[in-house]
Every structure is written in structure tokens, then in C-alpha cells.
Amino acid sequence: MNIIKYFGIQFILFTVIILTGFYSDSYISKPFTYTDLIAIIIHFAIIIVVLNGYFKLKERLMPIHLLNRVLLSLLAFVFTFIFIEILTGE
């Protein structure tokens, strides 16, 4: 059960980070304006909140071997790209 929780946490983490970057990218362009600054601040605020929640959830999990963590993270990363491909259609 611990491995499934770790996989779910990694999947949510990767999904939120990639989708936040995907949707905030359209607001950030070369001539930086206040809109770009606000988009960057919102992007980093979301990343900080998600990482803070990630570390709090990770503390509750039992230790997992390094090889299992790497494999689960890679698997979650692949599933994230498949999920985002289905979600956004790009």
C-alpha cells in the first residue's frame, strides 16, 4: 500500500508541475510586462504549495528503497505524460 501511495503522490506532483508550466507558458513572453510578472509569481506560488504538501505527505510514508523510488518516479512521469496527452490533446 505504501508503494501505491508513493506512486500516487509522484503522479499528482508531476501532473501539477507540468500542467502549471503548460498553462502559464502562454502568459510569459519576451517583452516582460506586469502580466508576465503576475504569471511567474502565480506559477511559483503553486509550485511552492504543491512541494510543501508533497514533503508533508512524504513524511507519513514508510521508507522505500532508492531503486523502487526511482522506478516508481519514472513510471509516474510516463503516466503523467500519457494523462496530459489525453487531457490537453497536444
Backbone as a ProteinNet text record, in pm:
[ID]
protein_1_A
[PRIMARY]
MNIIKYFGIQFILFTVIILTGFYSDSYISKPFTYTDLIAIIIHFAIIIVVLNGYFKLKERLMPIHLLNRVLLSLLAFVFTFIFIEILTGE
[TERTIARY]
82.8	0	86.8	201.7	293.1	345.2	369.8	421.1	314.2	189.1	79.6	61.6	72.1	61.7	174.9	297	411.6	392.6	344.1	318.7	212.9	105.8	0.7	51.4	133.3	189.6	279.3	364.6	452.2	372.3	268.1	184.2	118.7	63.7	-0.4	102.3	219.1	324.5	367.1	398.5	440.4	329.7	207	95.4	74.6	75	52.7	166.6	289.4	403.6	401.6	377.2	378.2	258.4	139.9	23.2	33.6	90.6	110.2	205.2	313.4	406.1	343.9	261.1	196.8	101.3	19.7	-78.5	-21.1	83.9	141.6	237.5	278.3	371.9	313	183.3	121.6	117.8	131.2	128.6	267.7	371.3	508	572.5	609.6	669.8	788.3	855.2	981.9	972.5	889.1	885.3	808.4	881.9	820	735.4	611.3	518.7	469.6	374.5	318.2	240.9	181.5	111.5	208.8	326.4	428	473.7	493.1	536.1	431.2	305.8	198.1	189	205.3	202	318	435.2	551.5	529.7	477.1	450.7	346.3	240.7	137.3	195.2	276.5	339	425.3	510.6	597	518.9	411.4	328.9	264.1	215	154.8	260.5	379.8	487.4	525.8	535.4	571.8	465.1	338.4	229.6	230	248.1	248.5	369.2	486.2	604.5	593.5	534.3	513.5	421.1	312.8	222.7	289.3	373.1	445.8	536.1	611.6	702.5	626.8	512.8	432.5	374	327.1	274.4	384.8	501.7	611.9	662.8	651.5	693.8	611.7	486	397.5	421.3	492.7	517.8	633.8	626.9	738.1	851.2	975	1088.2	1075.1	1112.7	1111.3	1253.8	1297.9	1432.5	1450.5	1574.1	1605.3	1568.5	1599.1	1566.9	1416.7	1338.9	1192.9	1141.5	1198.7	1156.3	1186.2	1304.3	1341.3	1248	1224.3	1136.9	993	943.5	807.5	796.9	901.6	900.1	901.5	982.6	984.5	851.1	792.4	662.2	554.7	558.7	463.5	483.8	609.6	639.3	582	596.6	542.2	389.5	327.2	181.5	132.6	211.5	174.8	170.2	270.8	270.4	154.2	122.4	6.8	-121.6	-135.9	-254.4	-267.8	-157.7	-161.5	-191	-137.9	-167.4	-316.6	-377.9	-521.5	-599.4	-553.6	-626	-622.4	-503.9	-490.1	-503.7	-473.2	-483	-365.6	-254.6	-135.4	-22.9
-119.9	0	125.6	116	228.6	267.1	166.2	191.5	258.5	218.5	279.8	425.8	454	592.4	677.4	621.7	694.5	723.3	623.5	642.2	750.4	748	849.4	989.3	1002	1132.8	1183.6	1096.5	1135.7	1174.1	1098.1	1126.9	1264.1	1292.9	1423	1535	1512.9	1614.6	1647.4	1546.3	1569	1632.4	1587.7	1641	1789.2	1826.6	1967.1	2055	2010.2	2090.7	2109	2002.7	2013.7	2094.5	2071.3	2147.9	2294.9	2325.2	2465.6	2533.4	2465.6	2521.1	2532.8	2435.1	2435.6	2554.2	2577.8	2685.1	2822.8	2831.5	2963.5	3006.5	2913.4	2945.8	3043.7	3038.3	3128.9	3273.6	3294.3	3429	3489.6	3409.6	3458	3467.3	3591.2	3611.8	3707.9	3734.6	3807	3949.5	4036.9	4169.3	4157.7	4148.1	4120.9	4238.7	4209.6	4310.5	4267.2	4342.7	4307.3	4174.8	4146.5	4019.4	3902.6	3918.1	3813.8	3796.6	3906.7	3901.4	3832.4	3865.2	3802.9	3653.6	3616.2	3474.6	3398.2	3458.7	3393.7	3376.9	3478.2	3470.8	3362.2	3357.4	3254.7	3115.2	3102.3	2974.2	2925.5	3012.4	2972.6	2950.7	3024.9	3003.7	2865.2	2826.2	2693.2	2585.2	2604.5	2507	2494.2	2606.1	2603.7	2531.8	2560.1	2494.1	2344	2304.9	2163.1	2091.6	2153.3	2090.6	2082.3	2182.7	2178.5	2062.1	2045.9	1933.8	1800.9	1798.4	1675.6	1630.8	1724.3	1687.4	1646.2	1708	1667.7	1527.5	1497.5	1364.1	1258.7	1296.3	1201.7	1162.4	1252.5	1221.5	1107.8	1095.5	993.6	855.5	848.1	719.1	646.6	515.8	435.4	442.8	420.3	428.3	328	372.5	288.4	287	173.6	162.5	258.1	302.1	400.7	350.6	227.8	174.1	174.9	138.3	140.8	282.8	378.2	518.1	569.9	538.1	583.4	521.4	391.4	324.2	375.5	396.5	448.8	592.4	672.1	809.5	812.2	726.9	719.9	672.5	573.7	524	631.7	705	814	923.8	950.3	1051.7	1011	884.5	834.8	842.2	797.6	804.7	949.4	1040.6	1182	1233.8	1199.5	1244.5	1184.2	1059.3	998.4	1067.5	1095.2	1162.6	1303.3	1377	1513.4	1511.7	1412.4	1399.8	1377.9	1295.1	1270.9	1393.5	1461.3	1576.1	1697.2	1730.1	1851.6	1825.8	1705.1	1674.5	1723.9	1755.2	1800.8	1704.5
0	0	0	65	72.3	-66.4	-150.3	-284.8	-370.7	-355	-431.1	-389.5	-261.5	-214.2	-270.9	-270.9	-324.3	-472.7	-547.2	-689.5	-711.7	-633	-645.5	-614.9	-512	-477.4	-589	-643.6	-753.4	-877.4	-907.5	-1024	-1010.8	-895.2	-873.1	-878.9	-819.9	-821.3	-963.8	-1042.1	-1180	-1263.3	-1244.4	-1321.4	-1292.3	-1167.2	-1131.6	-1182.3	-1167.5	-1212.2	-1363.7	-1437.9	-1584.3	-1635.1	-1579.3	-1624	-1587.6	-1473.1	-1435.1	-1532.6	-1567.1	-1665.9	-1803.5	-1839.3	-1970.5	-1985.8	-1883.8	-1895.2	-1865.1	-1785.4	-1758.4	-1868.3	-1953.5	-2061.1	-2161.5	-2182.3	-2279.8	-2230.7	-2100.4	-2045.1	-2032	-2040.1	-2023.4	-2160.7	-2200.3	-2331.3	-2318.5	-2428.4	-2426.8	-2372.5	-2422.9	-2357.3	-2225.8	-2115.5	-1986.1	-1939.4	-1905.1	-1855.6	-1718	-1664.4	-1534.5	-1541.3	-1655.1	-1671.8	-1660.1	-1720.5	-1709.6	-1565.3	-1496	-1356.5	-1269.4	-1289.8	-1212.7	-1244.5	-1372.6	-1410.8	-1347.8	-1343.4	-1281.1	-1131.5	-1065.9	-921.8	-891.6	-970.5	-950.3	-976	-1078.9	-1110.7	-993.9	-942.2	-831.2	-702	-681.4	-562.2	-566.9	-683.2	-696.9	-675.2	-730.3	-713.2	-566	-494.4	-352.6	-270.5	-297.1	-223.7	-250.3	-375.1	-409.9	-348.3	-354.9	-295.1	-143.6	-80.8	63.7	100.2	28.4	51.1	21.4	-81.3	-115.9	-1.8	55.2	163.6	290	315.9	430.8	411.2	290	263.1	262.7	214.6	206.2	344.8	443	579.1	639.7	599.8	655.6	597.2	486.1	423.8	492	487.2	537	434.7	478.1	382.9	268.6	149.7	30.3	-23.7	-73.3	-128.2	-245.2	-263.8	-366.9	-506.4	-537.2	-669.3	-693.7	-593.3	-607.4	-625.5	-552.9	-568.4	-708.1	-760.1	-895	-998.6	-988.2	-1085.2	-1076.6	-955.4	-940.2	-991.5	-970.2	-1020.2	-1172.3	-1233.6	-1380.2	-1435	-1371.1	-1413.7	-1398.1	-1288.3	-1267.4	-1370.9	-1408.2	-1509.1	-1644.5	-1680.3	-1807.1	-1805.8	-1696.7	-1686.4	-1687.4	-1631	-1633.4	-1776.5	-1857	-1995.8	-2073.7	-2049.2	-2115.5	-2073.2	-1942.8	-1890.4	-1946.7	-1953.5	-2007.3	-2156.5	-2225.7	-2369.5	-2391.6	-2310.9	-2322.7	-2281.3	-2175.5	-2119.8	-2213	-2264.6	-2344.3	-2493.5	-2538.1	-2679.5	-2761.2	-2696.1	-2769.5	-2755.6
[MASK]
++++++++++++++++++++++++++++++++++++++++++++++++++++++++++++++++++++++++++++++++++++++++++

